[in-house]
Amino acid sequence: MSVSNPETTLLLDGAAAAALCGVPPGVMRRWVAEGLPFVRAGKGGKKHYTRRDLERWIERLKETVQEAA
Protein backbone atom coordinates (compact mmCIF):
# COMPACT_ATOMS: atom_id res chain seq x y z
CA MET A 1 0.00 0.00 0.00
CA SER A 2 1.35 3.45 -0.89
CA VAL A 3 1.01 6.50 1.30
CA SER A 4 0.23 9.86 -0.28
CA ASN A 5 2.60 12.69 0.47
CA PRO A 6 0.71 15.98 1.05
CA GLU A 7 3.63 17.91 -0.48
CA THR A 8 3.07 16.20 -3.82
CA THR A 9 -0.68 15.68 -3.81
CA LEU A 10 -1.90 19.07 -2.57
CA LEU A 11 -3.03 21.00 -5.62
CA LEU A 12 -2.72 24.76 -5.79
CA ASP A 13 -4.81 26.98 -8.04
CA GLY A 14 -3.22 29.56 -10.33
CA ALA A 15 -3.32 32.43 -7.83
CA ALA A 16 -1.73 30.35 -5.06
CA ALA A 17 0.86 28.98 -7.48
CA ALA A 18 1.76 32.48 -8.64
CA ALA A 19 2.11 33.65 -5.03
CA LEU A 20 4.38 30.70 -4.21
CA CYS A 21 6.56 31.56 -7.21
CA GLY A 22 6.56 35.25 -6.29
CA VAL A 23 5.12 36.35 -9.62
CA PRO A 24 1.85 37.99 -10.69
CA PRO A 25 -0.90 35.64 -11.94
CA GLY A 26 -0.34 36.94 -15.47
CA VAL A 27 3.19 35.55 -15.46
CA MET A 28 1.86 32.18 -14.36
CA ARG A 29 -0.64 32.24 -17.24
CA ARG A 30 2.17 33.11 -19.68
CA TRP A 31 4.29 30.21 -18.44
CA VAL A 32 1.33 27.88 -18.96
CA ALA A 33 0.78 29.25 -22.48
CA GLU A 34 4.47 28.64 -23.18
CA GLY A 35 4.09 25.00 -22.20
CA LEU A 36 4.71 24.75 -18.47
CA PRO A 37 5.15 20.98 -18.29
CA PHE A 38 3.41 20.12 -15.05
CA VAL A 39 -0.01 21.73 -15.24
CA ARG A 40 -2.76 19.44 -14.04
CA ALA A 41 -6.23 19.92 -15.41
CA GLY A 42 -8.95 20.02 -12.80
CA LYS A 43 -12.71 20.06 -13.01
CA GLY A 44 -14.03 22.54 -15.52
CA GLY A 45 -10.61 22.92 -17.13
CA LYS A 46 -9.12 24.79 -14.15
CA LYS A 47 -5.36 24.48 -13.94
CA HIS A 48 -3.69 23.19 -10.79
CA TYR A 49 -0.10 22.68 -9.67
CA THR A 50 1.68 20.80 -6.89
CA ARG A 51 4.02 22.62 -4.55
CA ARG A 52 6.77 20.14 -5.39
CA ASP A 53 6.48 20.77 -9.14
CA LEU A 54 6.54 24.53 -8.59
CA GLU A 55 9.60 24.35 -6.37
CA ARG A 56 11.39 22.36 -9.06
CA TRP A 57 10.34 24.95 -11.67
CA ILE A 58 11.69 27.78 -9.49
CA GLU A 59 15.02 25.95 -9.13
CA ARG A 60 15.25 25.55 -12.93
CA LEU A 61 14.56 29.25 -13.40
CA LYS A 62 17.28 30.14 -10.89
CA GLU A 63 19.77 27.86 -12.68
CA THR A 64 18.88 29.45 -16.02
CA VAL A 65 19.48 32.93 -14.63
CA GLN A 66 22.80 31.89 -13.08
CA GLU A 67 23.97 30.31 -16.35
CA ALA A 68 23.07 33.45 -18.26
CA ALA A 69 25.05 35.68 -15.88
C-alpha positions in Angstrom: 0.0 0.0 0.0 1.4 3.4 -0.9 1.0 6.5 1.3 0.2 9.9 -0.3 2.6 12.7 0.5 0.7 16.0 1.0 3.6 17.9 -0.5 3.1 16.2 -3.8 -0.7 15.7 -3.8 -1.9 19.1 -2.6 -3.0 21.0 -5.6 -2.7 24.8 -5.8 -4.8 27.0 -8.0 -3.2 29.6 -10.3 -3.3 32.4 -7.8 -1.7 30.4 -5.1 0.9 29.0 -7.5 1.8 32.5 -8.6 2.1 33.6 -5.0 4.4 30.7 -4.2 6.6 31.6 -7.2 6.6 35.3 -6.3 5.1 36.3 -9.6 1.8 38.0 -10.7 -0.9 35.6 -11.9 -0.3 36.9 -15.5 3.2 35.6 -15.5 1.9 32.2 -14.4 -0.6 32.2 -17.2 2.2 33.1 -19.7 4.3 30.2 -18.4 1.3 27.9 -19.0 0.8 29.3 -22.5 4.5 28.6 -23.2 4.1 25.0 -22.2 4.7 24.8 -18.5 5.1 21.0 -18.3 3.4 20.1 -15.0 0.0 21.7 -15.2 -2.8 19.4 -14.0 -6.2 19.9 -15.4 -9.0 20.0 -12.8 -12.7 20.1 -13.0 -14.0 22.5 -15.5 -10.6 22.9 -17.1 -9.1 24.8 -14.2 -5.4 24.5 -13.9 -3.7 23.2 -10.8 -0.1 22.7 -9.7 1.7 20.8 -6.9 4.0 22.6 -4.6 6.8 20.1 -5.4 6.5 20.8 -9.1 6.5 24.5 -8.6 9.6 24.4 -6.4 11.4 22.4 -9.1 10.3 24.9 -11.7 11.7 27.8 -9.5 15.0 26.0 -9.1 15.2 25.5 -12.9 14.6 29.2 -13.4 17.3 30.1 -10.9 19.8 27.9 -12.7 18.9 29.5 -16.0 19.5 32.9 -14.6 22.8 31.9 -13.1 24.0 30.3 -16.4 23.1 33.5 -18.3 25.1 35.7 -15.9 
